[in-house]
Amino acid sequence: RFVPERMVPFSFPLSKCALWDPVPMGDVIGSHITYYRNPMLSVMEKTLRLAYRHAKQSEKKLFSCFLLGTLTVDEDGEGVTLTIDRFDPGREV
C-alpha cells in the first residue's frame, strides 16, 4: 500500500491456519527492480510525440496522462526492459 506521507508494510488477511511463521526473522532488506537487474527504458517515438502534442494543447499547467507498455525480462536474465508504446490522455471527469 502507498500512503502519500510514508510507506506502510503490507499484510495478509487473517486466516485459521498459516503456511509459515509470521514472526520476522533476520535483518530488514529492501527490494527494488534495479537491485538484481539492469533496467532499460524504451519509448516509441510515435507515443512520445502524441503525448507531447497533447500536453502542448492542454490549457492546464499540470498535465496528467497514462503511458502504457510492457515489462520483459531479457533472454540472459540479467536485465529488464520497459517498453512504452501506448498513450492514453485519460478523462477529465
C-alpha positions, 0 to 999 in steps of 0.5 A: 500500500502507498500512503502519500506521507510514508510507506506502510508494510503490507499484510495478509488477511487473517486466516485459521491456519498459516503456511509459515511463521509470521514472526520476522526473522533476520535483518530488514532488506529492501527490494527494488527492480534495479537491485538484481537487474539492469533496467532499460527504458524504451519509448516509441517515438510515435507515443512520445510525440502524441503525448507531447502534442497533447500536453502542448494543447492542454490549457492546464499547467499540470498535465496528467496522462497514462503511458502504457507498455510492457515489462520483459525480462531479457533472454540472459536474465540479467536485465529488464526492459520497459517498453512504452508504446501506448498513450492514453490522455485519460478523462477529465471527469 
